Amino acid sequence: MYNYYARTTMNQHSIVAFAQGDVTGDRIHDIVYLTGVKTPDSPFTQNITLHVQNGRTGEVKTVPLRENAGYNPTIFLGDFTGDGVEDILISIATGGSGGIMYHYIYSFLENRAQLLFDFNVYNEQYQYEVTYQDNYKVEVVSKINHKKYLIDISTRDAEYLNEIYDANGKLKSPITGFVNPLSGLYPVDFDSNKVYELLAYQKIAGRYNADSLGYVLNTLGWLDNRFVLQNQNVAIFGGDVG
């Protein structure tokens, strides 16, 4: 084990995240780690790669990641599917102003890598429309479940509101906002059954990214071999939601 680590380090690949747990299902702890090439004088890491060393055989399997560059890569091990075996949650920060993250979940049951969650697939599925309305309201429509939310922005500062509305609360011109891609994916065991759900965060923005209106919070659970939406909430900044 340690000789392998030494060789990877000599080739400029270093271990950037590490965890231990039974991910193969044989009740023996395996070693799960990410390697990457660190940029000199920078926290930026490239060529981030998943490795799993079987605790019983010592065999190391390597899984390349589609998006494999970013900041602060981390590993979390937990059972997301309910089969009693830990899965591998990988999180990588992009470093962009929107706080966008890359997230993957892999199963390694019986020493075979299976991708359970891909942030790109999530971002394609969870789409929204954000539209400013008269009387200091912003409507957020979640397309995947056809839910609508109204955010009251009447408590925003007068300068902000005067740019958008006339004295009667009418829009001066049509304005649309947007919802950012996934900016956080957190394992939470909501029902305390030792199986983790996923709490996904996406920022709601107004006219520009720094114009934050709130977050869409989606709770996902494993059902029929995929993660499905269980609950959806909107958390807001300085106003009311209807």
C-alpha positions in Angstrom: 0.0 0.0 0.0 2.6 2.5 1.1 4.9 1.7 -1.8 2.1 2.5 -4.2 1.5 5.8 -2.6 5.2 6.6 -2.8 5.3 5.9 -6.5 2.3 8.1 -7.3 3.9 10.9 -5.4 7.1 10.6 -7.3 5.2 11.0 -10.5 3.8 14.4 -9.3 0.5 12.8 -8.4 -0.3 13.3 -4.7 -3.1 12.1 -2.5 -5.6 14.9 -2.1 -8.4 13.1 -0.3 -8.5 9.8 1.7 -11.2 7.6 3.4 -11.6 4.1 4.7 -14.7 2.0 4.7 -16.3 -1.1 3.2 -17.3 -0.1 -0.3 -17.0 -3.6 -1.9 -19.5 -5.3 0.4 -17.2 -8.0 1.9 -17.2 -6.4 5.4 -13.5 -5.6 5.2 -12.4 -1.9 5.1 -11.2 -0.7 1.8 -9.0 2.3 1.1 -10.6 5.0 -1.0 -8.5 8.0 -2.1 -8.2 10.7 -4.8 -5.0 11.7 -6.4 -4.3 14.8 -8.4 -1.6 17.1 -9.7 -1.3 20.2 -7.7 -0.5 23.5 -9.3 2.6 25.2 -7.9 1.7 28.1 -5.5 -2.0 27.5 -6.0 -4.7 25.3 -4.4 -5.9 24.3 -7.9 -5.6 20.6 -8.6 -5.8 18.8 -12.0 -6.2 15.2 -13.1 -8.2 14.3 -10.0 -8.7 10.5 -10.1 -10.5 8.0 -7.9 -8.7 5.0 -6.6 -10.1 2.1 -4.5 -7.7 -0.4 -2.9 -9.5 -3.7 -2.0 -8.9 -4.3 1.7 -9.0 -8.1 1.2 -6.9 -8.5 -2.0 -4.8 -5.3 -2.0 -5.8 -4.8 -5.7 -6.1 -1.1 -6.7 -8.7 0.0 -9.2 -8.6 3.4 -10.8 -11.6 5.4 -12.0 -11.0 8.6 -14.1 -13.4 11.5 -13.5 -15.0 13.3 -16.4 -14.6 16.7 -14.7 -11.3 16.3 -12.9 -9.9 19.8 -12.1 -10.8 22.1 -9.3 -10.3 23.0 -5.6 -10.6 21.2 -2.3 -11.6 17.7 -3.6 -13.2 15.6 -0.8 -14.6 12.1 -0.3 -17.5 11.0 1.9 -18.4 7.4 2.4 -22.0 6.5 3.2 -24.8 4.2 2.1 -27.1 6.0 -0.3 -28.9 3.0 -1.9 -30.0 1.0 1.2 -27.9 -2.1 0.4 -25.9 -1.8 3.6 -22.6 -1.0 1.7 -21.0 2.4 1.7 -20.9 4.4 -1.5 -18.4 7.1 -2.5 -19.4 10.8 -2.8 -16.8 12.9 -4.5 -17.1 16.7 -4.3 -14.9 19.3 -6.1 -15.2 23.0 -6.0 -14.9 24.9 -9.3 -13.7 28.1 -7.7 -16.1 30.2 -9.8 -18.0 33.2 -8.4 -21.2 31.2 -8.5 -19.9 28.6 -6.0 -20.7 25.8 -8.5 -19.5 22.3 -7.5 -18.8 19.0 -9.2 -20.3 16.0 -7.5 -20.2 12.3 -8.3 -21.4 9.2 -6.4 -19.9 5.8 -7.2 -20.9 2.4 -5.9 -18.0 -0.1 -5.8 -20.1 -3.1 -4.8 -18.3 -6.4 -5.6 -15.3 -4.3 -6.8 -17.1 -2.9 -9.8 -17.4 0.9 -10.2 -20.9 2.1 -11.0 -21.8 5.8 -11.3 -24.9 6.5 -9.3 -25.0 10.3 -9.4 -23.5 12.7 -12.0 -23.9 16.4 -11.4 -24.1 17.0 -15.2 -27.2 14.8 -15.4 -28.7 16.5 -12.4 -28.2 20.0 -13.8 -29.8 18.9 -17.1 -32.9 17.5 -15.3 -33.4 20.3 -12.7 -34.3 23.3 -14.8 -36.1 26.5 -13.6 -37.6 29.8 -14.9 -37.2 33.0 -12.9 -39.4 35.9 -13.8 -39.8 39.3 -12.2 -43.5 40.3 -11.8 -45.4 43.5 -10.8 -45.8 44.4 -7.2 -42.3 43.4 -6.1 -42.6 39.7 -6.7 -40.3 37.2 -8.4 -41.8 33.9 -9.7 -39.6 30.8 -9.7 -40.9 27.8 -11.6 -39.4 24.3 -11.1 -39.9 22.4 -14.4 -39.3 18.9 -13.1 -42.2 18.9 -10.7 -44.2 21.9 -12.1 -44.1 23.8 -8.8 -44.3 27.6 -8.6 -42.9 29.8 -5.9 -43.3 33.6 -5.3 -40.5 35.5 -3.7 -41.4 38.9 -2.2 -38.6 41.4 -2.8 -40.4 44.4 -1.4 -37.9 44.7 1.5 -35.0 45.2 -0.9 -33.4 48.6 -0.8 -35.1 51.5 -2.6 -32.3 52.0 -5.1 -32.6 48.4 -6.2 -36.4 48.5 -6.5 -36.4 51.9 -8.3 -34.3 50.5 -11.1 -36.8 47.8 -11.8 -40.3 49.2 -10.8 -42.1 52.5 -11.3 -43.9 54.4 -8.5 -46.9 52.1 -8.8 -45.0 48.9 -8.5 -45.1 48.1 -12.2 -42.2 46.6 -14.0 -40.4 49.1 -16.2 -39.3 46.3 -18.5 -39.4 42.5 -18.5 -36.7 40.9 -16.4 -35.7 37.3 -16.1 -33.3 35.8 -13.5 -31.8 32.3 -13.4 -31.0 29.4 -11.1 -27.3 28.3 -10.9 -26.2 24.7 -11.4 -25.6 22.6 -8.4 -23.6 24.5 -5.7 -23.7 21.9 -2.9 -24.7 18.3 -2.4 -24.9 17.2 1.2 -25.5 13.7 2.7 -28.2 13.8 5.3 -30.0 10.9 7.0 -33.3 12.6 7.4 -35.2 9.5 8.7 -32.4 8.1 10.8 -32.4 4.7 9.0 -28.6 4.7 8.2 -29.3 5.4 4.6 -28.4 8.9 3.4 -30.5 11.2 1.3 -29.0 14.0 -0.7 -29.7 17.7 0.0 -28.9 19.7 -3.2 -28.5 23.5 -3.2 -28.9 25.7 -6.2 -28.7 29.5 -6.0 -31.6 31.7 -7.3 -30.2 34.9 -8.9 -31.8 38.0 -10.2 -30.4 40.3 -12.9 -26.8 39.0 -12.3 -25.1 36.3 -10.3 -24.3 38.5 -7.2 -28.0 39.5 -7.1 -28.9 36.6 -4.8 -32.6 35.9 -4.1 -32.4 32.6 -2.4 -31.8 28.9 -2.9 -33.7 26.0 -4.3 -33.2 23.0 -1.9 -34.0 19.6 -3.3 -34.0 16.5 -1.3 -33.2 13.4 -3.3 -33.6 9.7 -2.3 -32.7 6.4 -4.0 -35.6 4.7 -5.6 -35.8 2.2 -8.5 -32.1 2.4 -9.2 -31.9 6.2 -9.4 -32.1 9.3 -7.3 -35.6 10.9 -7.3 -36.9 14.1 -5.9 -38.5 13.7 -2.5 -39.0 17.2 -1.2 -38.4 20.7 -2.6 -38.1 24.0 -0.7 -37.1 27.5 -1.5 -35.0 29.4 1.1 -34.9 33.1 0.6 -32.9 36.2 1.5 -34.8 39.1 3.2 -38.3 38.5 2.1 -41.2 36.1 2.0 -42.1 33.2 -0.2 -45.5 32.1 -1.3 
